[in-house]
Amino acid sequence: MAVARTPRAKWIEEGLRALAEGGPEAVRIEVLAQALGVSKGGFYGYFGNRGALLTEMLDAWEHEVTEAVIERVESGGGDARAKLERLFQIASSGSGPITGIAADLAVRDWARRDEDVAERLRRVDDRRMEYLRSLFRTFCADEDDVEVRCMLAVSLRIGNHFVAAAHGTRSRAEVLELTRGWLLR
């Protein structure tokens, strides 16, 4: 009976999980193999070396947090506000090793020390902003207003996890809902 190989996607997913937990230094072949419950030999059937895995991890992350999200939003149809609502829902429910905020934050931290990763992050953020602009422009005539809304939406996705402030009598969920409502007015 043939032994099933661990799929390439599992190595990438586990690599992104390790990245989120400990940065790029934590992405080690032996550790990933142990986490997957396999020998490290299978790794080399897919990747020539650790650097190749890191590149494919970033490729997967970039695709999943940009084009795949946009495809999901667009496939639901509706006007720009409906698409933005769907986008905000997808962004707030994103979890897992690829689309969760932990991976996004880990890539951002890594980008502070690696110019190639920084360039990729700029590409991701530019794509996110470009898509947001295309939606906000359909109901906001003022380009300054469009840019502010885009910046606030992206900042909320990234920065919300760092804010520890209480909101008086409102819950964080209530404040986020008010924010979404303000962005869509």
LINGIGI-V735026 format. One record per backbone hydrogen bond with DSSP energy under -1.0 kcal/mol. NH is the residue of the N-H (numbers start at 1). CO is the residue of the C=O. E is the energy in kcal/mol with one decimal. If there is no record, write none. Layout:
NH|CO|E, NH|CO|E
//
This chain:
11|7|-1.3, 12|8|-2.1, 13|9|-2.9, 14|10|-2.7, 15|11|-2.3, 16|12|-2.4, 17|13|-2.1, 18|14|-2.4, 19|15|-2.5, 20|16|-2.4, 21|17|-1.7, 22|18|-2.5, 23|19|-2.7, 26|23|-1.6, 27|24|-1.3, 28|26|-1.6, 32|28|-2.7, 33|29|-2.7, 34|30|-2.2, 35|31|-2.4, 36|32|-2.2, 38|33|-2.6, 45|42|-1.1, 46|43|-1.7, 47|43|-2.5, 53|49|-1.5, 54|50|-2.6, 55|51|-2.2, 56|52|-2.3, 57|53|-2.7, 58|54|-2.2, 59|55|-2.4, 60|56|-2.6, 61|57|-2.7, 62|58|-2.9, 63|59|-2.4, 64|60|-2.6, 65|61|-2.3, 68|63|-2.7, 70|66|-2.8, 71|67|-2.6, 72|68|-2.0, 73|69|-2.6, 74|70|-3.0, 75|71|-2.2, 77|74|-1.6, 83|79|-2.3, 84|80|-2.7, 85|81|-2.6, 86|82|-2.2, 87|83|-2.9, 88|84|-3.0, 89|85|-2.2, 90|86|-2.7, 91|87|-2.9, 92|88|-2.3, 93|89|-1.5, 100|96|-1.4, 104|100|-1.5, 105|101|-2.9, 106|102|-2.2, 107|103|-2.5, 108|104|-2.1, 109|105|-2.3, 110|106|-2.6, 111|107|-2.5, 113|110|-1.8, 118|114|-2.4, 119|115|-2.3, 120|116|-1.8, 121|117|-2.7, 122|118|-2.4, 123|119|-1.9, 124|120|-2.3, 125|121|-3.0, 126|122|-2.8, 127|123|-2.2, 128|124|-2.6, 129|125|-2.7, 130|126|-2.7, 131|127|-2.3, 132|128|-2.5, 133|129|-3.0, 134|130|-2.0, 135|131|-1.5, 136|132|-3.1, 137|133|-2.6, 138|135|-1.2, 139|136|-1.6, 140|136|-1.4, 146|142|-2.2, 147|143|-2.5, 148|144|-2.4, 149|145|-2.5, 150|146|-2.4, 151|147|-2.6, 152|148|-2.7, 153|149|-2.4, 154|150|-2.5, 155|151|-2.7, 156|152|-2.4, 157|153|-1.8, 158|154|-2.0, 159|155|-3.6, 160|156|-1.7, 162|159|-2.4, 170|167|-2.2, 175|171|-2.1, 176|172|-2.7, 177|173|-2.1, 178|174|-2.3, 179|175|-2.4, 180|176|-2.5, 181|177|-2.3, 182|178|-2.4, 183|179|-2.5, 184|180|-1.6, 185|182|-1.0
//
